[in-house]
Amino acid sequence: MRFSDRYPLIVTPHKNACRDFWVRHLGFEVGFDSTWFVWLHSGDGSASIAFMTPDHPSAPPGPEPFSGRGLCFEMQVDDVDAAFAEATQRALPVGYPLTDEAFGQRRFGFTDPSGLWVDVVQQTEPAAGWWDRYMLDPAS
């Protein structure tokens, strides 16, 4: 299967607030917008996300409005310090400060108006031995 795009579709009554948040704070661009659905993408095409109101008949079967639980959207960057500086300049309401994690990430995080938690991460070298207790034995 070959994909031309892949993105989460968040069902939320806050479609317009989410659109405005992602455009203002993260520099996303609007690729398509209607009264019930918006698709956003980064200028370089490396990421996209969509939001849809819960009251439209074209809603896919099953998705209830997003409750803000059980989903974390990871956005990996090459330079998290630069991303943090840009986010701060755009007045992004950061909920998790820029932090070096022992498991091998430098990251910060925030919540958008739908309740979606977003982690902006840069992969780093984990602390020596940190992953040893979590790795599966390839022979088992």
Secondary structure as UniProt FT lines:
FT   STRAND          9..11
FT   TURN            13..14
FT   HELIX           15..26
FT   STRAND          29..33
FT   STRAND          37..41
FT   TURN            43..44
FT   STRAND          48..52
FT   TURN            54..55
FT   TURN            57..58
FT   STRAND          72..76
FT   HELIX           80..89
FT   TURN            90..91
FT   STRAND          94..101
FT   TURN            102..104
FT   STRAND          105..111
FT   TURN            113..114
FT   STRAND          117..123
FT   TURN            128..134
FT   TURN            138..139
//
